[in-house]
Amino acid sequence: MKRVAILLFSTLLATSAIADDPYTRAQAGFAAYERGDYETAVTEFEAALAAKPDLPLAWAQLGYAYRKLSRNGAAAHAFRQALRTGITDNRYGYRREVQTLENRFDASAYLIYRQAALSDGLLAAAGPSLAQSQGGVELAWTPPRFGFRDGRRLQIFGRLAWGHSDDFALKEDSAQAGVGVRYKPWRDQNLVFSAERLAALGREARNDWMLRASYSWDMGFDLRPEEKSWTYATLYLDAAMIDVTDPDVLLAGEGRYGRSFLIGGGAYGPAVLATPHLVIAGNVQKDAFHTTTLVEAGPGLSAKLFFADTPEAAHGGTLELLVQYRVKIGGDSVGGSGVVATLVVQY
């Protein structure tokens, strides 16, 4: 009887030892993650890594589990640990995760020059135009904890927009400010809703409310440092309504298709892409006076610089020069075909 008790006790010890083995706990963490039990996955991965910290795949999967639970700081730390412990696959992807999770502020500015733009005097005589040169700046803040939740994002933003002449002189009467909030409610769909209070800085600007919905999709838009070239496709749709009691409606859509070429740099340090493409774009503006439409298409070339990276966080900024020749193929907007040059910086 005593011998049986000793054997039973030894079996229990062996079973307990297997259960507490870090590889077994990590395997249990992977299984829990696959079935969507992220709390259990975190528990198992934490136990495994406490016993054996040099398991880079476990660190990476722990990062994804934390991300699912919106524990963003812990997720960024786990991805950093995966990089530090020598993970070899998808290093750029993990660095991109760190950059996304730790980002609180987004700043952007753009400047658009249109060869077909008309002066104010010609516009008054010829009629409305959707082909005007313009610029703008924006600053957006993502609140900590609840602002970013596994791909869903809430931001508070402020922006300034203006029109400019051929020599880039500001048209002061067009200066428009705005402050608002926007929300991306779905993790896997880039559909964003926003509400914005417009504030007039110039005589031709407005004091009003604007509701907006924007959708974008892309394939190959981001940097792929391990590839020399890849297919590039984008789609952007935008709908805005100003003054819900007597609404003005603005609709816009643009699609591009081409191929991106990595012509300098890579995963670390500055990188440069060149993207020849075709573009088709359409705009509709309906207000109390008239409805104006414009449809354009043509060839284009983008030169894009990726910058502001660290060993554990991927490129946080981009600078893009986009030059297109757009042929007017439909619509009653004043202004014909011509060059459209856009300079955009995001950080």
BELVEN-V37814 format. One record per backbone hydrogen bond with DSSP energy under -0.5 kcal/mol. CO is the residue of the C=O (numbers start at 1). NH is the residue of the N-H. Records with the same first field share a line. If there is no record, write none. Layout:
BEGIN
CO = NH  NH
END
This chain:
BEGIN
1 = 5
2 = 6
3 = 7
4 = 8
5 = 9
6 = 10
7 = 11
8 = 12
9 = 13
10 = 14
11 = 15
12 = 16
13 = 17
14 = 18
15 = 19
16 = 20
18 = 21
21 = 25
22 = 26
23 = 27
24 = 28
25 = 29
26 = 30
27 = 31
28 = 32
29 = 33
30 = 34
31 = 35
32 = 37
33 = 36
36 = 38
37 = 41
38 = 42
39 = 43
40 = 44
41 = 45
42 = 46
43 = 47
44 = 48
45 = 49
46 = 50
47 = 51
48 = 52
53 = 55
55 = 59
56 = 60
57 = 61
58 = 62
59 = 63
60 = 64
61 = 65
62 = 66
63 = 67
64 = 68
65 = 69
66 = 71
67 = 70
70 = 72
71 = 75
72 = 76
73 = 77
74 = 78
75 = 79
76 = 80
77 = 81
78 = 82
79 = 83
80 = 84
81 = 85
82 = 87
83 = 86
88 = 91
90 = 94
91 = 95
92 = 96
93 = 97
94 = 98
95 = 99  314
96 = 100
97 = 101
98 = 102
99 = 103
100 = 103
104 = 142
106 = 140
107 = 347
108 = 138
109 = 345
110 = 136
111 = 343
112 = 134
113 = 115  341
114 = 117
119 = 123
120 = 124
121 = 125
122 = 126
123 = 127
128 = 334
130 = 132
133 = 164
134 = 112
135 = 162
136 = 110
137 = 160
138 = 108
139 = 158
140 = 106
141 = 143  156
143 = 147
144 = 146
147 = 154
149 = 152
152 = 149
153 = 184
155 = 182
156 = 141
157 = 180
158 = 139
159 = 178
160 = 137
161 = 176
162 = 135
163 = 171
165 = 168
169 = 165
170 = 172
171 = 163  174
172 = 175
173 = 204
175 = 201  202
176 = 161
177 = 199
178 = 159
179 = 197
180 = 157
181 = 195
182 = 155
183 = 185  193
184 = 153
189 = 191
190 = 192  216
191 = 185
192 = 214
193 = 183
194 = 212
195 = 181
196 = 198  210
197 = 179
198 = 208
199 = 177
202 = 205
206 = 208
208 = 198
209 = 243
210 = 196
211 = 241
212 = 194
213 = 239
214 = 192
215 = 237
216 = 190
217 = 235
219 = 233
224 = 227
228 = 262
230 = 260
232 = 258
233 = 219
234 = 256
235 = 217
236 = 254
237 = 215
238 = 252
239 = 213
240 = 250
241 = 211
242 = 248
243 = 246
248 = 242
249 = 286
250 = 240
251 = 284
252 = 238
253 = 282
254 = 236
255 = 280
256 = 234
257 = 278
258 = 232
259 = 276
260 = 230
261 = 263  274
264 = 272
271 = 306
272 = 263  264
273 = 304
274 = 261
275 = 302
276 = 259
277 = 300
278 = 257
279 = 298
280 = 255
281 = 296
282 = 253
283 = 294
284 = 251
285 = 292
286 = 249
290 = 287
292 = 285
293 = 333
294 = 283
295 = 329  330
296 = 281
297 = 327
298 = 279
299 = 325
300 = 277
301 = 323
302 = 275
303 = 321
304 = 273
305 = 319
306 = 271
307 = 316  317
308 = 316
310 = 313
313 = 310
317 = 307
318 = 346
319 = 305
320 = 322  344
321 = 303  323
322 = 342
323 = 301
324 = 326  340
325 = 327
326 = 328  338
327 = 297  329
330 = 295
338 = 326
339 = 115
340 = 324
341 = 113
342 = 322
343 = 111
344 = 320
345 = 109
346 = 318
END
